[in-house]
Amino acid sequence: MILGFLLASLPASVNQDLPPQTADHLAGTAAEPIKESLVNVSINAEPLFHIGSFTVTNSFLTSIILSSLLIIFTYLIFKRGYKLLPGKLQSFLELIIEIFLSMVQGIAGAERARIFFPWIMTFFIFILLGNWLGLLPGVGTIGFKHYIEGHGQVFVPFIRGVNADLNTTLSLALLSVALTQYYGLKHLGLRYLTKFFNFKSFIGFFVGLLELISEFAKIISFAFRLFGNIFAGEVLLMVVGALVPVLASIPFLGLEIFVGFIQAFVFAILSLVFFNMAVESAESH
């Protein structure tokens, strides 16, 4: 079928030399629709609809849903107010916050922890829930079929994992690195830039150049580490679910739950370390 498609797409002068029966057979073969594969894997987020010139993809829709749920949940928690005799939900949330806050204080100190903690906790919660949301039934499996010329019928899910889209992980990486520069400039001012542009000596200039390159390397490392692990996990579950019975994929599902937690934790802690390093390097000057 592939050979027929390639031969049918050759210039007319080449097809004229073929016997009529062979040409008709190849043309008929090329006209046949490509059969759907058992597993449909798309590295790009699929577009769902357009708002003017803005394209809404399924991963963007998932991020909107996740953000809305987090905002509504936070509003309801604050609406209930703080209780001296906490219930199970308040006790659980206080436990999580205390554990994370003590960890941030251990790395950055009590004074800096109050500055860094909101961002670190936001990174962790959003990435963690985004990773786990992609494992729920129906995510990536409920959608519609769309015809694409040259590919036939392609399945497009309504929602897919947030962090299985490189655009999302790249945005998070850019935000983390931008905050690192912000805290450095906030504590040192424009003198913070001498970390990257040092013309006092050749060694200082070379070290500054390496520091500047490392900042861009952080963006690539953040984005591709998170994207690669989550996307590979979704592909693994998709392939295992298509080849073996349902129960056989349960161990892999547990593995992906653990990987989702680890990736959220690593992103948050690395961001905290970079924030702290920027402030410490500023104070060392």
DRENPA-3360 file (N, C-alpha, C; in nm, 2 decimals, always signed):
BEGIN
1 = MILGFLLA = +0.08/-0.12/+0.00/+0.00/+0.00/+0.00/+0.09/+0.13/+0.00 ~ +0.19/+0.12/+0.08/+0.28/+0.24/+0.09/+0.35/+0.25/-0.05 ~ +0.40/+0.14/-0.10/+0.47/+0.15/-0.23/+0.37/+0.20/-0.34 ~ +0.25/+0.16/-0.34/+0.15/+0.21/-0.43/+0.13/+0.36/-0.42 ~ +0.12/+0.41/-0.29/+0.11/+0.55/-0.27/+0.23/+0.63/-0.32 ~ +0.35/+0.58/-0.30/+0.47/+0.65/-0.35/+0.47/+0.65/-0.50 ~ +0.44/+0.54/-0.57/+0.45/+0.53/-0.71/+0.34/+0.61/-0.77 ~ +0.22/+0.62/-0.71/+0.11/+0.70/-0.77/+0.14/+0.84/-0.76;
9 = SLPASVNQ = +0.23/+0.88/-0.67/+0.26/+1.03/-0.65/+0.38/+1.07/-0.74 ~ +0.44/+0.98/-0.82/+0.55/+1.01/-0.91/+0.49/+1.10/-1.02 ~ +0.58/+1.17/-1.10/+0.54/+1.25/-1.21/+0.47/+1.16/-1.31 ~ +0.39/+1.23/-1.40/+0.31/+1.16/-1.50/+0.39/+1.09/-1.60 ~ +0.51/+1.14/-1.63/+0.60/+1.08/-1.73/+0.64/+0.94/-1.68 ~ +0.66/+0.92/-1.55/+0.70/+0.79/-1.50/+0.58/+0.70/-1.50 ~ +0.46/+0.74/-1.47/+0.34/+0.66/-1.46/+0.30/+0.61/-1.60 ~ +0.33/+0.69/-1.71/+0.29/+0.66/-1.84/+0.36/+0.53/-1.89;
17 = DLPPQTAD = +0.48/+0.50/-1.83/+0.55/+0.38/-1.88/+0.50/+0.26/-1.81 ~ +0.41/+0.27/-1.72/+0.36/+0.15/-1.65/+0.24/+0.09/-1.73 ~ +0.23/-0.04/-1.72/+0.12/-0.11/-1.79/-0.01/-0.06/-1.73 ~ -0.12/-0.06/-1.82/-0.25/-0.01/-1.77/-0.30/-0.08/-1.65 ~ -0.29/-0.22/-1.65/-0.34/-0.29/-1.54/-0.27/-0.26/-1.41 ~ -0.13/-0.25/-1.42/-0.05/-0.21/-1.30/-0.09/-0.07/-1.25 ~ -0.10/+0.02/-1.34/-0.13/+0.16/-1.30/-0.27/+0.17/-1.23 ~ -0.37/+0.09/-1.29/-0.50/+0.09/-1.23/-0.50/+0.03/-1.09;
25 = HLAGTAAE = -0.42/-0.08/-1.08/-0.41/-0.14/-0.94/-0.34/-0.05/-0.84 ~ -0.24/+0.02/-0.89/-0.17/+0.11/-0.79/-0.25/+0.23/-0.76 ~ -0.33/+0.28/-0.85/-0.41/+0.39/-0.82/-0.52/+0.35/-0.73 ~ -0.58/+0.23/-0.75/-0.68/+0.19/-0.65/-0.63/+0.16/-0.52 ~ -0.51/+0.11/-0.51/-0.44/+0.09/-0.38/-0.42/+0.22/-0.31 ~ -0.37/+0.32/-0.39/-0.34/+0.45/-0.32/-0.46/+0.52/-0.28 ~ -0.58/+0.49/-0.35/-0.70/+0.56/-0.31/-0.76/+0.50/-0.18 ~ -0.72/+0.38/-0.14/-0.78/+0.32/-0.03/-0.74/+0.40/+0.10;
33 = PIKESLVN = -0.83/+0.42/+0.19/-0.80/+0.50/+0.31/-0.71/+0.42/+0.40 ~ -0.62/+0.49/+0.46/-0.53/+0.43/+0.55/-0.60/+0.38/+0.68 ~ -0.57/+0.25/+0.71/-0.64/+0.20/+0.83/-0.60/+0.26/+0.95 ~ -0.68/+0.27/+1.05/-0.65/+0.33/+1.18/-0.56/+0.23/+1.25 ~ -0.46/+0.29/+1.32/-0.36/+0.21/+1.40/-0.43/+0.18/+1.53 ~ -0.37/+0.08/+1.59/-0.42/+0.03/+1.72/-0.40/+0.14/+1.83 ~ -0.29/+0.21/+1.82/-0.26/+0.32/+1.91/-0.23/+0.44/+1.83 ~ -0.29/+0.55/+1.87/-0.27/+0.68/+1.80/-0.20/+0.77/+1.90;
41 = VSINAEPL = -0.07/+0.80/+1.86/+0.01/+0.88/+1.95/+0.04/+1.01/+1.88 ~ +0.01/+1.13/+1.94/+0.04/+1.26/+1.88/+0.13/+1.33/+1.98 ~ +0.25/+1.38/+1.94/+0.33/+1.45/+2.03/+0.29/+1.60/+2.04 ~ +0.21/+1.64/+1.95/+0.15/+1.78/+1.95/+0.01/+1.78/+2.01 ~ -0.02/+1.88/+2.08/-0.16/+1.90/+2.13/-0.25/+1.92/+2.00 ~ -0.36/+1.85/+2.00/-0.45/+1.87/+1.88/-0.55/+1.98/+1.90 ~ -0.57/+2.06/+1.79/-0.66/+2.18/+1.80/-0.80/+2.13/+1.81 ~ -0.88/+2.20/+1.89/-1.03/+2.16/+1.90/-1.11/+2.27/+1.83;
49 = FHIGSFTV = -1.09/+2.39/+1.85/-1.17/+2.50/+1.79/-1.08/+2.63/+1.79 ~ -1.14/+2.73/+1.73/-1.06/+2.86/+1.72/-1.15/+2.97/+1.77 ~ -1.09/+3.06/+1.84/-1.15/+3.19/+1.89/-1.08/+3.30/+1.82 ~ -1.14/+3.34/+1.70/-1.07/+3.43/+1.62/-0.94/+3.37/+1.56 ~ -0.83/+3.43/+1.58/-0.70/+3.37/+1.53/-0.64/+3.28/+1.64 ~ -0.70/+3.27/+1.76/-0.64/+3.19/+1.87/-0.69/+3.05/+1.86 ~ -0.60/+2.95/+1.86/-0.63/+2.81/+1.85/-0.64/+2.75/+1.99 ~ -0.75/+2.69/+2.03/-0.77/+2.62/+2.15/-0.74/+2.47/+2.13;
57 = TNSFLTSI = -0.64/+2.42/+2.20/-0.60/+2.28/+2.19/-0.66/+2.21/+2.31 ~ -0.65/+2.07/+2.30/-0.71/+1.99/+2.41/-0.63/+2.00/+2.54 ~ -0.50/+2.02/+2.53/-0.42/+2.04/+2.65/-0.44/+2.17/+2.71 ~ -0.47/+2.28/+2.63/-0.50/+2.41/+2.68/-0.64/+2.40/+2.75 ~ -0.73/+2.33/+2.70/-0.86/+2.32/+2.76/-0.85/+2.25/+2.89 ~ -0.76/+2.15/+2.90/-0.74/+2.07/+3.02/-0.68/+2.16/+3.13 ~ -0.59/+2.25/+3.09/-0.52/+2.34/+3.19/-0.63/+2.44/+3.24 ~ -0.72/+2.48/+3.15/-0.82/+2.58/+3.20/-0.92/+2.51/+3.30;
65 = ILSSLLII = -0.95/+2.38/+3.27/-1.03/+2.31/+3.36/-0.96/+2.29/+3.50 ~ -0.84/+2.25/+3.49/-0.76/+2.23/+3.61/-0.75/+2.36/+3.69 ~ -0.71/+2.47/+3.63/-0.70/+2.60/+3.70/-0.83/+2.64/+3.76 ~ -0.94/+2.62/+3.68/-1.08/+2.66/+3.74/-1.11/+2.58/+3.86 ~ -1.08/+2.45/+3.86/-1.11/+2.37/+3.97/-1.03/+2.41/+4.09 ~ -0.90/+2.44/+4.07/-0.82/+2.49/+4.18/-0.87/+2.62/+4.24 ~ -0.91/+2.71/+4.15/-0.96/+2.84/+4.20/-1.09/+2.82/+4.28 ~ -1.18/+2.74/+4.23/-1.31/+2.71/+4.30/-1.28/+2.65/+4.43;
73 = FTYLIFKR = -1.19/+2.55/+4.44/-1.16/+2.48/+4.56/-1.10/+2.58/+4.66 ~ -1.01/+2.66/+4.62/-0.95/+2.76/+4.71/-1.05/+2.86/+4.76 ~ -1.14/+2.90/+4.68/-1.25/+2.99/+4.72/-1.34/+2.93/+4.82 ~ -1.37/+2.80/+4.80/-1.46/+2.74/+4.90/-1.39/+2.72/+5.03 ~ -1.26/+2.69/+5.03/-1.18/+2.67/+5.15/-1.18/+2.80/+5.23 ~ -1.15/+2.91/+5.16/-1.15/+3.04/+5.23/-1.28/+3.08/+5.28 ~ -1.39/+3.04/+5.21/-1.52/+3.08/+5.24/-1.56/+3.01/+5.37 ~ -1.52/+2.89/+5.39/-1.55/+2.82/+5.52/-1.48/+2.88/+5.64;
81 = GYKLLPGK = -1.36/+2.94/+5.61/-1.29/+3.01/+5.72/-1.20/+2.91/+5.80 ~ -1.12/+2.97/+5.88/-1.03/+2.89/+5.96/-1.10/+2.85/+6.09 ~ -1.09/+2.72/+6.13/-1.16/+2.67/+6.25/-1.06/+2.63/+6.35 ~ -1.08/+2.67/+6.48/-0.99/+2.63/+6.58/-0.99/+2.47/+6.60 ~ -1.11/+2.41/+6.58/-1.12/+2.27/+6.59/-1.13/+2.22/+6.44 ~ -1.02/+2.19/+6.38/-1.03/+2.16/+6.24/-1.09/+2.03/+6.21 ~ -1.15/+2.02/+6.09/-1.21/+1.89/+6.04/-1.10/+1.81/+5.97 ~ -1.14/+1.71/+5.91/-1.05/+1.62/+5.84/-0.98/+1.69/+5.72;
89 = LQSFLELI = -1.06/+1.76/+5.64/-1.00/+1.83/+5.53/-0.90/+1.94/+5.57 ~ -0.94/+2.02/+5.67/-0.85/+2.13/+5.72/-0.72/+2.07/+5.78 ~ -0.74/+1.96/+5.85/-0.62/+1.90/+5.91/-0.53/+1.84/+5.81 ~ -0.58/+1.78/+5.70/-0.50/+1.73/+5.59/-0.43/+1.84/+5.52 ~ -0.50/+1.95/+5.49/-0.43/+2.06/+5.42/-0.33/+2.13/+5.51 ~ -0.35/+2.14/+5.64/-0.25/+2.20/+5.73/-0.13/+2.11/+5.73 ~ -0.15/+1.98/+5.73/-0.04/+1.89/+5.74/+0.05/+1.90/+5.61 ~ -0.01/+1.91/+5.50/+0.06/+1.92/+5.37/+0.14/+2.05/+5.37;
97 = IEIFLSMV = +0.07/+2.16/+5.41/+0.14/+2.29/+5.41/+0.25/+2.30/+5.51 ~ +0.24/+2.24/+5.63/+0.34/+2.24/+5.73/+0.46/+2.16/+5.68 ~ +0.44/+2.05/+5.62/+0.55/+1.97/+5.57/+0.63/+2.05/+5.46 ~ +0.56/+2.10/+5.37/+0.62/+2.18/+5.26/+0.69/+2.30/+5.31 ~ +0.62/+2.37/+5.40/+0.68/+2.50/+5.46/+0.81/+2.47/+5.53 ~ +0.81/+2.36/+5.61/+0.93/+2.33/+5.69/+1.04/+2.29/+5.60 ~ +1.01/+2.23/+5.49/+1.11/+2.19/+5.39/+1.17/+2.31/+5.32 ~ +1.08/+2.41/+5.28/+1.13/+2.53/+5.22/+1.22/+2.61/+5.32;
105 = QGIAGAER = +1.17/+2.61/+5.45/+1.25/+2.69/+5.55/+1.39/+2.62/+5.57 ~ +1.40/+2.49/+5.56/+1.52/+2.42/+5.58/+1.62/+2.45/+5.46 ~ +1.57/+2.49/+5.35/+1.66/+2.52/+5.23/+1.69/+2.67/+5.22 ~ +1.58/+2.75/+5.24/+1.60/+2.89/+5.21/+1.60/+2.98/+5.34 ~ +1.57/+2.92/+5.46/+1.56/+3.00/+5.58/+1.42/+3.05/+5.60 ~ +1.39/+3.09/+5.72/+1.26/+3.13/+5.76/+1.21/+3.26/+5.69 ~ +1.30/+3.35/+5.67/+1.27/+3.48/+5.61/+1.24/+3.46/+5.46 ~ +1.32/+3.39/+5.39/+1.30/+3.38/+5.25/+1.19/+3.28/+5.22;
113 = ARIFFPWI = +1.16/+3.19/+5.31/+1.06/+3.09/+5.29/+0.92/+3.15/+5.27 ~ +0.90/+3.26/+5.34/+0.77/+3.33/+5.33/+0.76/+3.39/+5.19 ~ +0.87/+3.43/+5.12/+0.87/+3.48/+4.99/+0.85/+3.38/+4.88 ~ +0.93/+3.27/+4.90/+0.94/+3.16/+4.80/+0.82/+3.06/+4.81 ~ +0.77/+3.04/+4.93/+0.67/+2.93/+4.95/+0.55/+2.94/+4.86 ~ +0.48/+3.06/+4.84/+0.36/+3.06/+4.75/+0.39/+3.01/+4.61 ~ +0.51/+3.05/+4.55/+0.54/+3.00/+4.42/+0.57/+2.85/+4.41 ~ +0.65/+2.81/+4.51/+0.69/+2.67/+4.52/+0.57/+2.58/+4.53;
121 = MTFFIFIL = +0.48/+2.61/+4.62/+0.36/+2.53/+4.65/+0.27/+2.53/+4.53 ~ +0.26/+2.65/+4.46/+0.18/+2.65/+4.34/+0.23/+2.57/+4.23 ~ +0.37/+2.57/+4.21/+0.43/+2.48/+4.11/+0.40/+2.33/+4.14 ~ +0.42/+2.30/+4.26/+0.40/+2.16/+4.30/+0.25/+2.11/+4.28 ~ +0.16/+2.19/+4.33/+0.02/+2.15/+4.32/-0.03/+2.14/+4.17 ~ +0.00/+2.25/+4.10/-0.04/+2.25/+3.96/+0.02/+2.13/+3.88 ~ +0.15/+2.11/+3.89/+0.21/+2.01/+3.81/+0.17/+1.87/+3.86 ~ +0.15/+1.85/+3.99/+0.11/+1.72/+4.04/-0.03/+1.68/+3.99;
129 = LGNWLGLL = -0.12/+1.78/+4.01/-0.26/+1.75/+3.97/-0.27/+1.74/+3.82 ~ -0.19/+1.82/+3.75/-0.19/+1.80/+3.60/-0.14/+1.67/+3.56 ~ -0.04/+1.61/+3.63/+0.01/+1.48/+3.59/-0.09/+1.37/+3.62 ~ -0.15/+1.38/+3.74/-0.25/+1.28/+3.78/-0.38/+1.29/+3.70 ~ -0.41/+1.41/+3.66/-0.54/+1.43/+3.58/-0.53/+1.36/+3.45 ~ -0.41/+1.35/+3.39/-0.39/+1.28/+3.27/-0.40/+1.13/+3.28 ~ -0.41/+1.07/+3.40/-0.42/+0.93/+3.42/-0.57/+0.89/+3.45 ~ -0.66/+0.99/+3.46/-0.80/+0.95/+3.48/-0.86/+0.89/+3.36;
137 = PGVGTIGF = -0.96/+0.80/+3.38/-1.03/+0.74/+3.27/-1.11/+0.85/+3.19 ~ -1.10/+0.84/+3.06/-1.16/+0.94/+2.97/-1.07/+1.04/+2.92 ~ -0.96/+1.07/+2.99/-0.86/+1.17/+2.95/-0.77/+1.10/+2.84 ~ -0.78/+1.16/+2.72/-0.71/+1.10/+2.61/-0.78/+0.99/+2.54 ~ -0.90/+0.95/+2.58/-0.97/+0.84/+2.52/-1.11/+0.87/+2.47 ~ -1.16/+0.99/+2.51/-1.29/+1.03/+2.47/-1.27/+1.15/+2.38 ~ -1.32/+1.14/+2.25/-1.30/+1.25/+2.16/-1.38/+1.22/+2.03 ~ -1.32/+1.27/+1.92/-1.39/+1.25/+1.79/-1.29/+1.22/+1.69;
145 = KHYIEGHG = -1.33/+1.17/+1.57/-1.25/+1.14/+1.46/-1.25/+1.25/+1.36 ~ -1.13/+1.29/+1.32/-1.11/+1.40/+1.22/-1.03/+1.35/+1.11 ~ -1.07/+1.38/+0.99/-1.00/+1.33/+0.87/-0.90/+1.43/+0.83 ~ -0.77/+1.38/+0.81/-0.66/+1.46/+0.77/-0.61/+1.40/+0.64 ~ -0.59/+1.48/+0.54/-0.55/+1.43/+0.41/-0.41/+1.37/+0.42 ~ -0.40/+1.25/+0.37/-0.27/+1.18/+0.38/-0.26/+1.09/+0.50 ~ -0.34/+1.11/+0.60/-0.34/+1.03/+0.72/-0.47/+0.96/+0.75 ~ -0.57/+0.99/+0.68/-0.70/+0.93/+0.70/-0.77/+0.98/+0.82;
153 = QVFVPFIR = -0.85/+0.89/+0.89/-0.92/+0.92/+1.01/-0.82/+0.92/+1.13 ~ -0.82/+1.04/+1.20/-0.73/+1.05/+1.31/-0.82/+1.09/+1.43 ~ -0.79/+1.02/+1.54/-0.87/+1.04/+1.66/-0.81/+1.16/+1.74 ~ -0.90/+1.25/+1.78/-0.86/+1.37/+1.85/-0.94/+1.37/+1.98 ~ -0.87/+1.35/+2.10/-0.93/+1.35/+2.23/-0.97/+1.50/+2.27 ~ -1.08/+1.50/+2.34/-1.13/+1.63/+2.39/-1.03/+1.69/+2.49 ~ -0.98/+1.61/+2.58/-0.88/+1.66/+2.68/-0.76/+1.56/+2.68 ~ -0.65/+1.61/+2.71/-0.53/+1.53/+2.73/-0.44/+1.58/+2.84;
161 = GVNADLNT = -0.34/+1.51/+2.88/-0.26/+1.55/+2.99/-0.20/+1.69/+2.97 ~ -0.21/+1.77/+3.08/-0.15/+1.91/+3.07/-0.01/+1.91/+3.04 ~ +0.07/+1.83/+3.11/+0.22/+1.83/+3.10/+0.27/+1.74/+2.99 ~ +0.18/+1.67/+2.91/+0.22/+1.60/+2.80/+0.22/+1.69/+2.67 ~ +0.21/+1.82/+2.70/+0.22/+1.92/+2.59/+0.35/+2.00/+2.62 ~ +0.44/+2.01/+2.53/+0.56/+2.08/+2.55/+0.54/+2.23/+2.57 ~ +0.43/+2.29/+2.52/+0.40/+2.43/+2.54/+0.38/+2.46/+2.69 ~ +0.31/+2.37/+2.76/+0.28/+2.39/+2.90/+0.41/+2.38/+2.98;
169 = TLSLALLS = +0.49/+2.28/+2.96/+0.61/+2.26/+3.04/+0.71/+2.37/+3.01 ~ +0.71/+2.42/+2.88/+0.80/+2.53/+2.85/+0.76/+2.66/+2.92 ~ +0.62/+2.68/+2.93/+0.57/+2.80/+3.00/+0.61/+2.80/+3.15 ~ +0.60/+2.68/+3.21/+0.64/+2.66/+3.35/+0.79/+2.69/+3.37 ~ +0.87/+2.64/+3.27/+1.01/+2.66/+3.28/+1.05/+2.80/+3.27 ~ +0.98/+2.87/+3.17/+1.01/+3.02/+3.15/+0.97/+3.10/+3.28 ~ +0.86/+3.06/+3.34/+0.82/+3.13/+3.46/+0.91/+3.11/+3.57 ~ +0.96/+2.99/+3.59/+1.05/+2.96/+3.70/+1.19/+3.03/+3.68;
177 = VALTQYYG = +1.24/+3.03/+3.56/+1.37/+3.10/+3.54/+1.35/+3.25/+3.55 ~ +1.23/+3.30/+3.50/+1.21/+3.45/+3.51/+1.20/+3.49/+3.65 ~ +1.14/+3.41/+3.74/+1.13/+3.44/+3.88/+1.27/+3.44/+3.95 ~ +1.35/+3.35/+3.90/+1.49/+3.34/+3.95/+1.56/+3.47/+3.93 ~ +1.55/+3.53/+3.80/+1.61/+3.65/+3.77/+1.55/+3.77/+3.85 ~ +1.42/+3.76/+3.87/+1.35/+3.87/+3.94/+1.40/+3.88/+4.08 ~ +1.41/+3.76/+4.15/+1.46/+3.77/+4.29/+1.60/+3.81/+4.30 ~ +1.69/+3.77/+4.20/+1.82/+3.82/+4.20/+1.83/+3.97/+4.18;
185 = LKHLGLRY = +1.75/+4.02/+4.09/+1.75/+4.17/+4.07/+1.69/+4.24/+4.18 ~ +1.59/+4.18/+4.25/+1.53/+4.25/+4.36/+1.62/+4.27/+4.48 ~ +1.71/+4.17/+4.50/+1.80/+4.18/+4.62/+1.93/+4.25/+4.59 ~ +1.97/+4.26/+4.46/+2.10/+4.32/+4.43/+2.08/+4.44/+4.33 ~ +1.97/+4.45/+4.27/+1.96/+4.56/+4.17/+2.03/+4.52/+4.04 ~ +2.07/+4.62/+3.97/+2.14/+4.60/+3.84/+2.27/+4.53/+3.85 ~ +2.33/+4.54/+3.97/+2.46/+4.47/+3.99/+2.45/+4.32/+3.98 ~ +2.33/+4.27/+3.99/+2.31/+4.13/+3.97/+2.35/+4.08/+3.83;
193 = LTKFFNFK = +2.34/+4.18/+3.73/+2.38/+4.14/+3.59/+2.53/+4.12/+3.58 ~ +2.61/+4.17/+3.67/+2.75/+4.14/+3.66/+2.78/+3.99/+3.68 ~ +2.69/+3.92/+3.73/+2.70/+3.77/+3.73/+2.72/+3.71/+3.59 ~ +2.65/+3.78/+3.50/+2.66/+3.73/+3.36/+2.75/+3.81/+3.27 ~ +2.77/+3.94/+3.30/+2.85/+4.03/+3.22/+2.96/+4.09/+3.31 ~ +3.07/+4.02/+3.31/+3.18/+4.06/+3.39/+3.30/+4.08/+3.30 ~ +3.34/+4.21/+3.29/+3.45/+4.25/+3.20/+3.58/+4.28/+3.27 ~ +3.59/+4.25/+3.40/+3.70/+4.28/+3.48/+3.82/+4.20/+3.44;
201 = SFIGFFVG = +3.80/+4.08/+3.40/+3.91/+3.98/+3.36/+3.85/+3.88/+3.26 ~ +3.95/+3.82/+3.19/+3.91/+3.72/+3.09/+3.84/+3.60/+3.16 ~ +3.89/+3.56/+3.27/+3.82/+3.45/+3.35/+3.68/+3.49/+3.39 ~ +3.67/+3.61/+3.44/+3.54/+3.66/+3.48/+3.44/+3.66/+3.37 ~ +3.49/+3.71/+3.25/+3.40/+3.71/+3.13/+3.36/+3.57/+3.09 ~ +3.45/+3.48/+3.10/+3.42/+3.34/+3.06/+3.32/+3.27/+3.15 ~ +3.34/+3.30/+3.28/+3.25/+3.24/+3.38/+3.11/+3.30/+3.37 ~ +3.11/+3.44/+3.34/+2.98/+3.50/+3.32/+2.91/+3.44/+3.20;
209 = LLELISEF = +2.98/+3.41/+3.09/+2.92/+3.35/+2.97/+2.87/+3.22/+3.00 ~ +2.94/+3.14/+3.08/+2.89/+3.01/+3.12/+2.76/+3.02/+3.21 ~ +2.76/+3.12/+3.30/+2.64/+3.14/+3.38/+2.52/+3.18/+3.29 ~ +2.54/+3.26/+3.19/+2.43/+3.30/+3.10/+2.38/+3.18/+3.02 ~ +2.47/+3.10/+2.98/+2.43/+2.98/+2.90/+2.35/+2.88/+2.99 ~ +2.40/+2.87/+3.12/+2.33/+2.78/+3.21/+2.19/+2.82/+3.24 ~ +2.16/+2.96/+3.24/+2.02/+3.00/+3.26/+1.93/+2.95/+3.14 ~ +1.98/+2.96/+3.02/+1.90/+2.90/+2.91/+1.89/+2.75/+2.92;
217 = AKIISFAF = +2.00/+2.69/+2.97/+2.00/+2.54/+2.98/+1.89/+2.50/+3.08 ~ +1.87/+2.58/+3.19/+1.77/+2.55/+3.29/+1.63/+2.54/+3.22 ~ +1.60/+2.63/+3.13/+1.47/+2.63/+3.06/+1.45/+2.50/+2.98 ~ +1.56/+2.46/+2.91/+1.55/+2.34/+2.83/+1.54/+2.22/+2.92 ~ +1.62/+2.22/+3.03/+1.61/+2.11/+3.12/+1.48/+2.09/+3.19 ~ +1.43/+2.20/+3.24/+1.29/+2.20/+3.31/+1.19/+2.15/+3.21 ~ +1.18/+2.21/+3.09/+1.07/+2.18/+3.00/+1.08/+2.04/+2.95 ~ +1.19/+1.99/+2.91/+1.20/+1.86/+2.85/+1.20/+1.75/+2.95;
225 = RLFGNIFA = +1.25/+1.77/+3.07/+1.25/+1.67/+3.17/+1.10/+1.63/+3.21 ~ +1.02/+1.74/+3.24/+0.88/+1.72/+3.27/+0.80/+1.66/+3.16 ~ +0.82/+1.72/+3.04/+0.75/+1.68/+2.92/+0.78/+1.53/+2.88 ~ +0.91/+1.50/+2.88/+0.95/+1.37/+2.84/+0.90/+1.26/+2.93 ~ +0.91/+1.28/+3.06/+0.86/+1.18/+3.15/+0.71/+1.16/+3.15 ~ +0.64/+1.26/+3.14/+0.49/+1.25/+3.14/+0.44/+1.20/+3.01 ~ +0.49/+1.25/+2.90/+0.45/+1.20/+2.77/+0.49/+1.05/+2.75 ~ +0.61/+1.02/+2.79/+0.65/+0.87/+2.78/+0.56/+0.78/+2.86;
233 = GEVLLMVV = +0.52/+0.83/+2.98/+0.43/+0.76/+3.07/+0.29/+0.73/+3.00 ~ +0.24/+0.84/+2.94/+0.11/+0.82/+2.87/+0.12/+0.73/+2.76 ~ +0.23/+0.73/+2.68/+0.24/+0.64/+2.57/+0.26/+0.50/+2.62 ~ +0.33/+0.48/+2.73/+0.34/+0.35/+2.79/+0.21/+0.29/+2.83 ~ +0.13/+0.37/+2.90/+0.00/+0.32/+2.94/-0.09/+0.29/+2.82 ~ -0.08/+0.37/+2.72/-0.16/+0.35/+2.60/-0.13/+0.22/+2.52 ~ +0.00/+0.20/+2.51/+0.05/+0.08/+2.44/+0.02/-0.05/+2.53 ~ +0.04/-0.04/+2.66/+0.01/-0.16/+2.74/-0.14/-0.19/+2.74;
241 = GALVPVLA = -0.22/-0.08/+2.75/-0.36/-0.10/+2.75/-0.42/-0.16/+2.62 ~ -0.35/-0.13/+2.51/-0.39/-0.18/+2.38/-0.34/-0.32/+2.36 ~ -0.24/-0.37/+2.42/-0.18/-0.50/+2.39/-0.21/-0.61/+2.49 ~ -0.24/-0.57/+2.61/-0.26/-0.67/+2.72/-0.39/-0.64/+2.79 ~ -0.44/-0.73/+2.87/-0.57/-0.71/+2.94/-0.56/-0.59/+3.03 ~ -0.68/-0.54/+3.08/-0.69/-0.42/+3.16/-0.61/-0.44/+3.29 ~ -0.62/-0.55/+3.35/-0.55/-0.57/+3.48/-0.40/-0.56/+3.47 ~ -0.34/-0.59/+3.36/-0.20/-0.59/+3.34/-0.14/-0.45/+3.35;
249 = SIPFLGLE = -0.23/-0.35/+3.32/-0.18/-0.21/+3.32/-0.18/-0.14/+3.45 ~ -0.24/-0.21/+3.55/-0.25/-0.15/+3.69/-0.11/-0.12/+3.75 ~ -0.02/-0.21/+3.74/+0.12/-0.18/+3.80/+0.18/-0.06/+3.73 ~ +0.16/-0.05/+3.60/+0.22/+0.07/+3.53/+0.14/+0.19/+3.57 ~ +0.01/+0.18/+3.59/-0.06/+0.30/+3.64/-0.01/+0.35/+3.77 ~ +0.02/+0.25/+3.86/+0.08/+0.29/+3.99/+0.22/+0.35/+3.98 ~ +0.29/+0.30/+3.88/+0.42/+0.36/+3.85/+0.41/+0.51/+3.80 ~ +0.31/+0.53/+3.72/+0.30/+0.67/+3.66/+0.24/+0.76/+3.77;
257 = IFVGFIQA = +0.17/+0.71/+3.87/+0.13/+0.80/+3.98/+0.25/+0.84/+4.06 ~ +0.34/+0.75/+4.08/+0.46/+0.78/+4.15/+0.55/+0.88/+4.07 ~ +0.56/+0.85/+3.94/+0.65/+0.94/+3.86/+0.59/+1.08/+3.85 ~ +0.45/+1.09/+3.85/+0.39/+1.22/+3.85/+0.42/+1.30/+3.97 ~ +0.42/+1.23/+4.09/+0.46/+1.30/+4.21/+0.60/+1.34/+4.21 ~ +0.69/+1.25/+4.17/+0.84/+1.28/+4.17/+0.87/+1.40/+4.08 ~ +0.81/+1.40/+3.96/+0.84/+1.51/+3.87/+0.79/+1.64/+3.92 ~ +0.67/+1.65/+3.98/+0.62/+1.77/+4.05/+0.71/+1.81/+4.16;
265 = FVFAILSL = +0.76/+1.72/+4.24/+0.85/+1.75/+4.35/+0.98/+1.80/+4.30 ~ +1.04/+1.74/+4.20/+1.17/+1.78/+4.15/+1.16/+1.92/+4.09 ~ +1.05/+1.95/+4.01/+1.04/+2.08/+3.95/+1.03/+2.19/+4.06 ~ +0.95/+2.16/+4.17/+0.93/+2.26/+4.27/+1.06/+2.28/+4.35 ~ +1.13/+2.17/+4.38/+1.25/+2.18/+4.46/+1.37/+2.25/+4.38 ~ +1.38/+2.22/+4.26/+1.48/+2.28/+4.18/+1.46/+2.43/+4.16 ~ +1.33/+2.47/+4.15/+1.29/+2.61/+4.14/+1.33/+2.68/+4.27 ~ +1.31/+2.61/+4.38/+1.34/+2.67/+4.51/+1.49/+2.69/+4.53;
273 = VFFNMAVE = +1.57/+2.59/+4.49/+1.71/+2.59/+4.49/+1.77/+2.71/+4.41 ~ +1.71/+2.72/+4.29/+1.76/+2.83/+4.20/+1.72/+2.97/+4.25 ~ +1.60/+2.98/+4.31/+1.56/+3.11/+4.37/+1.66/+3.14/+4.48 ~ +1.69/+3.04/+4.57/+1.78/+3.07/+4.68/+1.92/+3.10/+4.64 ~ +1.97/+3.03/+4.53/+2.10/+3.06/+4.48/+2.11/+3.20/+4.42 ~ +2.01/+3.25/+4.36/+2.01/+3.38/+4.31/+2.02/+3.48/+4.42 ~ +1.95/+3.46/+4.53/+1.95/+3.55/+4.64/+2.08/+3.55/+4.71 ~ +2.13/+3.43/+4.73/+2.26/+3.41/+4.80/+2.38/+3.47/+4.72;
281 = SAESH = +2.37/+3.45/+4.59/+2.48/+3.51/+4.51/+2.47/+3.66/+4.51 ~ +2.35/+3.71/+4.52/+2.33/+3.85/+4.53/+2.39/+3.91/+4.66 ~ +2.36/+3.84/+4.77/+2.41/+3.88/+4.90/+2.56/+3.86/+4.91 ~ +2.62/+3.76/+4.84/+2.76/+3.74/+4.85/+2.84/+3.86/+4.78 ~ +2.77/+3.93/+4.68/+2.83/+4.04/+4.62/+2.84/+4.16/+4.72;
% end
